[in-house]
């Protein structure tokens, strides 16, 4: 294999059919591993922080995960059809330069996750090796993740194929250990339901899944375009949801069983008590999982950066450009890790809330446009035009809808930094995400009510590169309209 084949050169560009590869099974393994890190444990501990009992915490975890995963799964089908990374697709709804708004939010989200993956992975290594140089471990861990991100997509898929098997075995053993050693029956017999903790856990689990939405097409775009969209969505949905629910449930049980102990230390102790080297093995698997997940988030954060920059100045993506951008982003993430407070759970809870507020209006607008307004019919040529082409530099419909969705959430915000007046009336219950989804969707549909889809289909059909089938491409807009529908996606 040549260097050009091994080291990825693509960034924000469209992936031509000759470079497409992979299958749905590999996608399931990839998305299973995205959430199969110890950082996911912390998401499951949100409800128990507010004294919610284990039974209702598990209900909130499952319900919230299903709700949030639906959004990221629907994004998954966009990748093979459009051949584009996730966030550059926002140029359709926001304009080539207007898309900088959601691109900035996605960039902060992905590099923010990288910070927590570096911290958690380095801590896992320290627990096994007993090394007393945390900053040195964090730096080494971050540099290794940057190297994996630079090599890119093919390496990630190859590694995930084997890592998913090891992780699955590890999770099964941890689950057996939990049923064997933890007083689960006693914990499940205690009933203490209150709405605020339930909503907090539901929102945390949902937001944790929605946070993956900005990177989904970054990886599904390499699948052959003939890949069925529903199959891709199912692979993304079940892959991320299974690992998220599994680990969040373990995190909830451990946080109740060991309320004064750090979750990573708790799961290490659980493995040690079970025996067979499970504690050390869990830390090793965790470090490896965090390494790959960190590389994935740095990779996608870099794609967002270059996508935003390319709207203002034409850029040709090269290996050296990708490497330099990844290195800069990785160094900033490492500096942030070294500067972080030690109480990661408090930091992570606040981070989840903030990133959800910025991402929710975007996912509502993007999915509404893709499935209900344009119904999967796009000109890739115009999306890749820095001047926006038919989508213009600034698209007021997307920008206004985003602003309205975000503004509508403000009275419902419930964080340690700010609590909105309506959230105060609701006893600090955080339902902002549902308000943002509804408001952004409603405003966008209203603003696009006079959208001339037939006229745009005619233009799209004549574009050199578009999402219409090859035999439709030359038939004009009227015939294209007969082929492109939600059912084709």
C-alpha positions in Angstrom: 0.0 0.0 0.0 1.4 3.4 -1.0 1.8 6.3 1.4 -1.0 8.1 -0.4 -3.3 5.2 0.2 -2.3 4.7 3.8 -2.3 8.4 4.9 -5.6 10.1 4.2 -5.4 13.3 2.1 -9.1 14.1 2.0 -10.7 16.5 4.4 -13.8 18.6 3.5 -14.0 17.4 -0.1 -16.5 15.2 -1.8 -15.4 11.5 -1.9 -15.6 10.2 -5.5 -17.1 6.8 -6.1 -13.7 5.2 -7.0 -12.5 5.9 -3.4 -15.5 4.6 -1.6 -15.1 1.4 0.4 -16.3 -0.3 3.6 -19.5 -1.9 4.7 -22.3 -1.6 7.2 -20.8 -4.1 9.6 -17.6 -2.1 9.9 -19.8 1.0 10.6 -21.5 -0.8 13.4 -18.2 -1.6 15.0 -17.0 2.0 14.5 -20.0 3.6 16.2 -20.1 1.0 18.9 -16.5 1.9 19.8 -17.3 5.7 19.8 -19.2 5.4 23.0 -17.3 2.4 24.5 -15.1 4.5 26.6 -15.1 5.1 30.4 -16.1 8.7 29.8 -19.5 7.4 29.0 -19.8 6.2 32.6 -20.0 9.8 33.8 -23.1 10.4 31.7 -24.9 7.6 33.5 -24.1 9.2 36.9 -26.0 12.5 36.3 -29.3 11.3 37.7 -27.8 9.7 40.8 -26.0 12.9 41.6 -29.5 14.2 42.3 -30.5 11.1 44.3 -32.6 9.5 41.6 -33.0 5.8 42.3 -31.3 3.2 40.1 -34.5 1.9 38.4 -35.7 5.3 37.2 -32.1 6.3 36.3 -32.0 3.3 34.0 -35.4 4.3 32.4 -34.1 7.8 31.8 -30.8 6.5 30.3 -32.7 4.2 27.9 -35.3 6.8 26.9 -32.8 9.6 26.6 -30.4 7.5 24.5 -33.1 6.4 22.1 -34.3 10.0 21.7 -30.8 11.4 21.1 -29.6 8.5 18.9 -32.4 9.0 16.4 -31.0 12.3 15.4 -27.4 11.1 14.8 -28.7 8.0 13.0 -30.7 10.0 10.5 -27.5 12.0 9.8 -25.7 8.7 9.0 -27.8 8.2 5.9 -26.5 11.5 4.5 -22.9 10.3 4.2 -23.1 7.7 1.4 -25.6 9.7 -0.6 -23.7 13.0 -0.5 -20.1 11.9 -0.1 -19.4 14.9 2.1 -18.4 15.4 5.8 -21.3 16.2 8.1 -20.9 19.9 8.8 -20.0 21.2 5.3 -23.5 20.0 4.3 -24.8 22.9 6.5 -23.9 25.2 3.6 -27.2 24.3 2.1 -29.2 25.6 5.0 -26.9 28.4 6.1 -24.9 29.5 3.0 -21.2 28.9 2.4 -20.2 31.6 4.9 -23.2 31.4 7.1 -22.3 27.8 7.9 -19.4 29.1 9.9 -21.9 29.4 12.8 -22.7 25.7 13.2 -19.2 24.8 12.1 -17.7 26.7 15.1 -20.1 25.0 17.4 -19.1 21.6 16.0 -15.4 22.4 16.2 -15.7 23.3 19.9 -17.8 20.2 20.6 -15.2 17.8 19.0 -12.1 19.4 20.5 -14.0 19.6 23.8 -14.6 15.8 23.7 -10.9 15.3 22.8 -10.0 17.1 26.0 -12.0 14.6 28.1 -10.8 11.6 26.1 -7.2 12.6 26.7 -7.8 13.1 30.4 -9.6 9.8 30.9 -7.3 7.8 28.7 -4.2 9.2 30.5 -5.8 8.5 33.9 -6.5 4.9 32.8 -2.8 4.4 31.9 -1.7 5.9 35.2 -4.0 3.5 37.1 -2.2 0.6 35.5 1.4 1.8 35.4 1.3 3.8 38.7 3.3 6.5 37.0 3.2 9.8 38.9 3.6 12.1 35.9 0.1 12.9 34.8 0.9 15.8 32.5 3.6 13.7 30.7 1.0 10.9 30.2 -1.5 13.4 28.9 0.9 14.9 26.4 2.0 11.5 25.2 -1.6 10.3 24.9 -2.6 13.4 22.9 0.4 13.2 20.5 -0.5 9.5 19.8 -4.1 10.4 19.1 -3.0 13.1 16.8 -0.8 10.6 14.9 -3.8 8.3 14.4 -6.0 11.2 13.2 -3.3 12.2 10.7 -3.2 8.7 9.2 -7.0 8.8 9.1 -10.0 6.8 8.2 -8.5 3.5 7.0 -6.4 3.1 10.1 -9.4 3.9 12.4 -11.5 1.2 10.7 -8.8 -1.4 10.9 -8.1 -0.8 14.5 -11.8 -0.7 15.5 -12.4 -4.1 13.9 -10.2 -5.7 16.6 -10.8 -3.3 19.4 -14.6 -3.8 19.3 -14.1 -7.5 20.0 -11.8 -6.8 23.0 -14.2 -4.1 24.3 -17.2 -6.4 24.0 -15.5 -9.1 26.0 -14.5 -6.6 28.6 -18.0 -5.2 28.9 -19.5 -8.7 29.3 -17.1 -9.5 32.1 -17.7 -6.2 33.9 -21.4 -6.8 33.7 -21.0 -10.3 35.2 -18.8 -8.7 37.9 -21.5 -6.1 38.6 -24.3 -8.7 39.0 -22.0 -10.8 41.2 -20.5 -8.1 43.5 -22.9 -5.2 43.6 -26.1 -5.2 45.6 -28.2 -4.6 42.5 -31.4 -6.2 43.9 -31.3 -4.0 46.9 -30.6 -0.8 44.8 -33.4 -1.6 42.4 -35.8 -2.1 45.3 -35.4 1.5 46.5 -37.8 3.9 44.8 -37.2 7.6 44.8 -38.6 9.4 41.8 -38.5 13.1 41.3 -38.9 14.9 38.0 -35.9 17.1 38.0 -33.3 14.3 38.4 -35.1 12.2 35.8 -35.1 15.1 33.3 -31.5 15.8 34.1 -30.5 12.2 33.3 -32.8 12.0 30.2 -31.3 15.2 28.9 -27.7 14.2 29.6 -28.1 10.9 27.8 -30.0 12.5 24.9 -27.4 15.3 24.6 -24.5 12.9 24.8 -25.9 11.1 21.7 -26.9 14.3 19.8 -23.3 15.5 20.4 -22.1 12.8 18.0 -24.3 14.1 15.2 -21.7 16.6 13.8 -19.3 13.8 12.9 -21.5 11.0 11.6 -21.2 11.7 7.9 -17.4 12.3 8.3 -17.2 8.5 8.3 -20.2 7.2 6.5 -19.3 9.3 3.5 -16.7 6.7 2.5 -19.4 4.0 2.0 -20.3 3.3 -1.6 -23.2 5.5 -2.7 -25.3 2.4 -3.5 -25.3 1.5 0.3 -28.9 1.6 1.6 -29.5 4.6 3.8 -31.7 2.7 6.2 -29.0 0.2 6.8 -26.4 2.9 7.5 -28.9 4.6 10.0 -29.5 1.3 11.7 -25.7 0.6 12.1 -25.2 4.1 13.6 -28.3 3.8 15.8 -27.6 0.4 17.3 -23.9 0.8 17.4 -23.8 4.0 19.5 -26.9 3.3 21.5 -25.9 -0.2 22.7 -22.5 0.9 24.0 -24.0 4.1 25.5 -26.8 2.4 27.4 -24.5 -0.4 28.5 -21.8 1.9 30.0 -24.2 4.5 31.3 -26.0 1.8 33.2 -22.8 0.6 34.7 -21.9 4.2 35.6 -25.3 4.6 37.4 -24.9 1.4 39.4 -21.3 2.2 40.4 -22.2 5.8 41.4 -24.9 4.5 43.8 -22.8 1.7 45.1 -19.7 3.9 45.6 -21.0 7.4 46.0 -17.8 8.9 47.3 -15.4 7.3 44.9 -14.4 8.4 41.4 -16.1 6.3 38.7 -12.9 5.2 37.0 -11.5 4.1 40.4 -14.8 2.4 41.1 -14.8 0.3 37.9 -11.1 -0.6 38.4 -11.9 -1.7 42.0 -14.9 -3.7 40.7 -12.6 -5.5 38.2 -9.9 -6.1 40.8 -12.5 -7.7 43.2 -13.8 -9.9 40.5 -10.3 -11.2 39.8 -8.6 -12.6 36.7 -6.9 -9.3 36.1 -10.1 -7.6 35.0 -9.3 -4.3 36.7 -6.1 -3.8 34.9 -7.5 -5.2 31.7 -10.4 -2.7 31.9 -7.9 0.2 32.2 -5.9 -1.0 29.2 -9.0 -1.5 27.1 -10.3 1.9 28.3 -7.0 3.7 27.4 -7.1 2.2 23.9 -10.8 3.0 23.4 -10.2 6.6 24.5 -7.2 6.9 22.1 -9.3 5.9 19.1 -12.3 8.1 20.1 -9.9 11.0 20.7 -8.4 10.6 17.2 -11.9 10.5 15.7 -12.9 13.7 17.4 -9.7 15.5 16.5 -10.1 14.3 12.9 -13.7 15.7 12.8 -12.8 18.9 14.6 -10.1 19.5 11.9 -12.6 18.9 9.1 -14.9 21.5 10.7 -12.0 24.0 10.9 -11.0 23.5 7.2 -14.6 23.6 6.0 -15.1 27.0 7.7 -11.8 28.4 6.3 -12.5 27.2 2.8 -15.6 29.3 2.6 -13.4 32.5 2.7 -10.4 31.3 0.7 -10.2 28.3 -1.6 -8.2 25.5 -0.1 -6.8 22.3 -1.6 -6.7 19.7 1.1 -3.3 17.8 1.3 -1.7 15.5 3.7 0.6 18.2 5.0 -2.4 20.7 5.5 -4.4 18.0 7.4 -1.4 17.1 9.5 -0.6 20.7 10.4 -4.2 21.5 11.3 -4.6 18.4 13.4 -1.3 19.2 15.2 -2.5 22.7 16.1 -5.9 21.4 17.3 -4.3 18.6 19.3 -1.8 20.9 21.0 -4.6 23.2 22.1 -6.6 20.2 23.4 -3.5 19.1 25.4 -3.1 22.5 26.9 -6.7 22.6 27.9 -6.3 19.1 29.5 -3.4 20.3 31.6 -5.4 23.4 32.7 -8.6 21.4 33.6 -9.8 21.1 37.2 -9.5 17.7 38.7 -13.2 17.2 39.3 -13.9 15.9 35.8 -17.5 14.9 36.5 -18.6 18.5 37.3 -16.7 19.7 34.2 -18.2 17.1 32.0 -21.8 17.7 33.2 -21.5 21.5 32.4 -19.9 20.7 29.1 -22.7 18.4 28.1 -25.3 21.1 28.8 -23.5 23.8 26.9 -22.7 21.8 23.8 -26.3 20.5 23.6 -27.6 24.1 23.5 -25.5 25.0 20.5 -26.0 21.7 18.5 -29.7 21.2 18.9 -30.9 24.0 16.6 -28.4 22.9 14.0 -29.4 19.2 13.9 -33.1 20.2 13.8 -32.6 22.5 10.7 -30.2 20.1 8.9 -32.5 17.1 9.2 -35.7 19.1 8.5 -34.1 20.4 5.3 -32.7 17.0 4.2 -35.8 14.9 4.8 -38.7 17.3 4.4 -37.7 20.3 2.3 -35.1 19.3 -0.3 -35.6 15.5 0.4 -32.0 14.5 -0.4 -31.7 16.4 -3.7 -28.5 18.6 -3.6 -25.9 20.0 -5.9 -22.6 18.9 -4.6 -21.0 21.2 -7.1 -22.7 24.2 -5.5 -22.1 23.0 -1.9 -18.3 22.9 -2.7 -18.4 26.4 -4.3 -16.9 28.9 -1.7 -19.3 31.4 -3.1 -22.3 29.2 -2.3 -23.6 28.7 -5.8 -27.4 28.3 -5.6 -27.1 28.1 -1.8 -25.5 31.6 -1.6 -22.9 32.8 0.8 -25.5 33.7 3.5 -28.8 31.9 3.8 -31.1 33.8 6.0 -33.6 30.9 6.5 -31.0 28.7 8.3 -29.4 31.6 10.2 -32.7 33.0 11.5 -34.0 29.6 12.4 -30.9 28.8 14.3 -31.1 32.1 16.2 -34.7 31.6 17.0 -34.2 28.0 18.2 -31.3 29.0 20.4 -33.0 32.1 21.8 -36.2 30.1 22.6 -34.0 27.8 24.7 -32.5 30.5 26.9 -35.4 30.8 29.4 -35.2 27.0 29.8 -31.5 26.8 30.4 -30.5 25.1 33.6 -26.8 25.0 34.2 -24.5 25.9 37.1 -23.6 29.1 35.1 -27.1 30.3 34.4 -30.7 29.2 35.1 -33.5 30.7 33.0 -36.7 32.0 34.6 -38.9 29.2 33.2 -36.4 26.6 34.4 -36.7 28.1 37.8 -40.5 27.8 37.7 -40.0 24.1 36.7 -37.7 23.5 39.7 -34.6 23.7 37.5 -35.8 20.9 35.2 -33.9 21.2 31.9 -36.2 20.8 28.9 -34.4 23.3 26.8 -33.4 20.7 24.2 -37.0 19.9 23.3 -37.9 23.6 23.0 -34.9 24.2 20.8 -35.7 21.3 18.5 -39.4 22.4 18.1 -38.6 26.1 17.6 -35.8 25.7 15.1 -37.9 23.2 13.1 -41.0 25.2 13.1 -39.3 28.5 12.1 -37.3 26.8 9.3 -40.4 25.1 7.8 -42.2 28.5 8.0 -39.4 30.4 6.3 -39.1 27.7 3.6 -42.9 27.4 2.9 -42.5 29.1 -0.5 -39.4 27.2 -1.5 -39.4 26.4 -5.2 -38.3 22.8 -5.0 -39.2 22.0 -8.6 -37.1 24.9 -9.9 -34.1 23.9 -7.8 -34.4 20.3 -8.8 -34.0 21.4 -12.4 -30.8 23.2 -11.5 -29.5 20.3 -9.4 -30.2 17.8 -12.2 -27.9 19.8 -14.5 -25.1 20.2 -12.0 -21.9 18.2 -12.9 -22.0 16.6 -9.4 -25.2 16.0 -7.5 -27.1 13.5 -5.3 -29.5 12.4 -8.0 -29.1 9.0 -9.6 -27.0 9.0 -12.8 -30.0 8.0 -15.0 -32.0 10.9 -13.5 -29.3 13.5 -13.8 -29.8 14.1 -17.5 -33.6 14.0 -17.5 -34.3 17.5 -16.1 -36.2 18.6 -13.0 -39.6 17.2 -13.8 -38.3 13.6 -14.1 -36.0 14.1 -11.1 -38.9 15.0 -9.0 -40.4 11.6 -9.7 -37.4 9.8 -8.5 -36.2 11.8 -5.4 -38.3 11.4 -2.4 -37.9 10.6 1.3 -38.3 7.0 0.5 -35.1 7.1 -1.6 -33.0 8.3 1.3 
